[in-house]
Amino acid sequence: MELEKLRFGTELIKRGFAKMQKGGVIMDVTNAEQAGIAEDAGAVAVMALHKVPADIRQAGGVARMADPKIIQEIMDAVTIPVMAKVRIGHVAEARALEALGVDMIDESEVLTPADVFFHIDKRKFVIPFVCGARSLGEAVRRIWEGAAMVRTKGEAGTGNVVEAVKHMRLMNKAIAELQEMEGARVFSVAERYAQAYCKLANSVREEMGLSKIGKNDVVYEEYSLGEIVEGLYKVLLEVREMGRLPVVNFAAGGIATPADAAFMMQLGADGVFVGSGIFKSSNPPEYARAIVEAVQHYDEPEVVAEVSKGIGEAMKGLDVFQLSEEERLQYRGL
Amino acid sequence: MRIAVVGVQGDVEEHVLATKAAMKKLGIDGEVIATRRSGVVAKSDGVIIPGGESTTISRLIFRDSIADEILEVANQGKPVMGTCAGLILLSKCGDELVERTNTKLLKLLDAKIKRNAFGRQRESFQVPLHFKGIGEIEAVFIRAPVIVEVGKDVDVLATFEDYIVAAKQNNILGLAFHPELTEDTRVHEYFLKMSEI
């Protein structure tokens, strides 16, 4: 075999992995036993965590990458893919998870951000990444940075679907607007979206009394502002052409019931992440199974009704509108 | 011609698009339908089981009547193709991972498979391979299974290292990799031509 022809970690392989998750439910688990319950219920993957988002919220303090020992135990316990979260921008946590061999990394606002300026340059990794987004702008930036999958941020750990619905609607509406646009207009959207990469350079220059940055200035990793605009423009053209994101787009952040999951699928999600919703419910195995069925049959109300019967109580949940801006995780990482 | 893609989970849309493109190239007037419900597979002239999670797809097709419908279509001699997870489901016999997860198989292809044979996602790869009857194709392996043993009626179509990665037994075609992820439609054309024999 000619080994030089063997290629790992290409965009095709990373996006391809995400495509295999479509139509599925990815469940947050904190130990091997929960991972087994998720696999038995038909989860397509599990997210290995130290605490589910509802408990992270309650505990307060700094939330970090989970203990690799827990992640390893979960990897050993199940045959389905295992994902794990790193803090936004935390390259070293991401390299550690890559070394451990998790199947996908979630660069997640659920953990405390490590970098207020930048997300990880995900193209430099062999492992695929998923990232949260509240809008098309955030999604396009993450895709340009190499994310193989996008998910709504929603508002994790609340059991309240309202923010996930909002983010999916914002994204769908923006894509519809984009489809009405000509190339020059799309380019100006790309210029606008690229501004998020200029925060560091702008604040340094402002303090030094220098002029604002130009398109040849390097602002993020090895990329100049002009190159970033070009990159975002290319992603936007792909979105316009396809009428959807060019990577798999899941719903996440507040999905607590089978009907919530079905609703997100109806809004165009390719699948769902269920965080606290399963293991904070009164009957996790039943809940897990019901949500898997509801995703498969999201357009058959009679099935959603049937699987929702007598499965016990959903997680208690939080009213998102009672949370202060600091308490809302979705404002992390733009 | 009507081809059904089992649509309960996985890269369903990619198979639909690849099959439509292959039909166009061959000048076949037909339709491709992704289905999550009972009744569609039974009325088709060929079935594709996509890539995805074999544990999930197995649970969902055996819970509904889709599994029975695939068996019925296969027994009528109509072509059935499975890629990656689809190959696992078509096989007669699995490894300890398949048994440990109680994954039910369709047992249409006289082959023993090994799940996640190359390792986890980090070890996923793409490589050019020789495919018997087609020529060189770019094969994309994602947490892929392989075939470790085949019965005497099985025709080996492609190998990688010591493993069989594509095999055919009459009207049943199993692939360890994902032709639906590339622009090359020749494997799907090969599958469509199987119904003419």
HADDOCK unambig.tbl for C-alpha pairs under 7 A between the chains (distance, minus, plus):
assign (segid A and resid 5 and name CA) (segid B and resid 127 and name CA) 5.82 0.50 0.50
assign (segid A and resid 5 and name CA) (segid B and resid 128 and name CA) 6.96 0.50 0.50
assign (segid A and resid 6 and name CA) (segid B and resid 125 and name CA) 6.54 0.50 0.50
assign (segid A and resid 6 and name CA) (segid B and resid 126 and name CA) 5.92 0.50 0.50
assign (segid A and resid 6 and name CA) (segid B and resid 127 and name CA) 4.85 0.50 0.50
assign (segid A and resid 7 and name CA) (segid B and resid 125 and name CA) 5.33 0.50 0.50
assign (segid A and resid 7 and name CA) (segid B and resid 126 and name CA) 5.30 0.50 0.50
assign (segid A and resid 7 and name CA) (segid B and resid 127 and name CA) 6.48 0.50 0.50
assign (segid A and resid 8 and name CA) (segid B and resid 123 and name CA) 6.90 0.50 0.50
assign (segid A and resid 8 and name CA) (segid B and resid 124 and name CA) 6.19 0.50 0.50
assign (segid A and resid 8 and name CA) (segid B and resid 125 and name CA) 4.54 0.50 0.50
assign (segid A and resid 8 and name CA) (segid B and resid 126 and name CA) 6.69 0.50 0.50
assign (segid A and resid 9 and name CA) (segid B and resid 125 and name CA) 6.93 0.50 0.50
assign (segid A and resid 13 and name CA) (segid B and resid 125 and name CA) 6.78 0.50 0.50
assign (segid A and resid 13 and name CA) (segid B and resid 140 and name CA) 6.96 0.50 0.50
assign (segid A and resid 13 and name CA) (segid B and resid 142 and name CA) 6.76 0.50 0.50
assign (segid A and resid 16 and name CA) (segid B and resid 181 and name CA) 6.86 0.50 0.50
assign (segid A and resid 17 and name CA) (segid B and resid 142 and name CA) 6.33 0.50 0.50
assign (segid A and resid 19 and name CA) (segid B and resid 10 and name CA) 6.50 0.50 0.50
assign (segid A and resid 19 and name CA) (segid B and resid 11 and name CA) 5.29 0.50 0.50
assign (segid A and resid 20 and name CA) (segid B and resid 10 and name CA) 4.48 0.50 0.50
assign (segid A and resid 20 and name CA) (segid B and resid 11 and name CA) 5.20 0.50 0.50
assign (segid A and resid 20 and name CA) (segid B and resid 51 and name CA) 5.89 0.50 0.50
assign (segid A and resid 20 and name CA) (segid B and resid 52 and name CA) 4.18 0.50 0.50
assign (segid A and resid 20 and name CA) (segid B and resid 53 and name CA) 6.94 0.50 0.50
assign (segid A and resid 21 and name CA) (segid B and resid 10 and name CA) 5.63 0.50 0.50
assign (segid A and resid 21 and name CA) (segid B and resid 52 and name CA) 6.06 0.50 0.50
assign (segid A and resid 22 and name CA) (segid B and resid 9 and name CA) 5.95 0.50 0.50
assign (segid A and resid 22 and name CA) (segid B and resid 10 and name CA) 4.90 0.50 0.50
assign (segid A and resid 22 and name CA) (segid B and resid 11 and name CA) 6.29 0.50 0.50
assign (segid A and resid 23 and name CA) (segid B and resid 8 and name CA) 6.80 0.50 0.50
assign (segid A and resid 23 and name CA) (segid B and resid 9 and name CA) 4.64 0.50 0.50
assign (segid A and resid 23 and name CA) (segid B and resid 10 and name CA) 6.21 0.50 0.50
assign (segid A and resid 24 and name CA) (segid B and resid 9 and name CA) 6.04 0.50 0.50
assign (segid A and resid 42 and name CA) (segid B and resid 55 and name CA) 6.61 0.50 0.50
assign (segid A and resid 42 and name CA) (segid B and resid 56 and name CA) 4.57 0.50 0.50
assign (segid A and resid 42 and name CA) (segid B and resid 59 and name CA) 6.73 0.50 0.50
assign (segid A and resid 43 and name CA) (segid B and resid 56 and name CA) 6.48 0.50 0.50
assign (segid A and resid 44 and name CA) (segid B and resid 53 and name CA) 5.72 0.50 0.50
assign (segid A and resid 44 and name CA) (segid B and resid 56 and name CA) 6.18 0.50 0.50
assign (segid A and resid 79 and name CA) (segid B and resid 97 and name CA) 6.79 0.50 0.50
assign (segid A and resid 101 and name CA) (segid B and resid 120 and name CA) 6.99 0.50 0.50
assign (segid A and resid 101 and name CA) (segid B and resid 122 and name CA) 6.36 0.50 0.50
assign (segid A and resid 103 and name CA) (segid B and resid 120 and name CA) 6.36 0.50 0.50
assign (segid A and resid 103 and name CA) (segid B and resid 121 and name CA) 4.91 0.50 0.50
assign (segid A and resid 103 and name CA) (segid B and resid 122 and name CA) 6.67 0.50 0.50
assign (segid A and resid 126 and name CA) (segid B and resid 122 and name CA) 6.23 0.50 0.50
assign (segid A and resid 127 and name CA) (segid B and resid 121 and name CA) 6.91 0.50 0.50
assign (segid A and resid 127 and name CA) (segid B and resid 122 and name CA) 5.66 0.50 0.50
assign (segid A and resid 296 and name CA) (segid B and resid 8 and name CA) 6.05 0.50 0.50
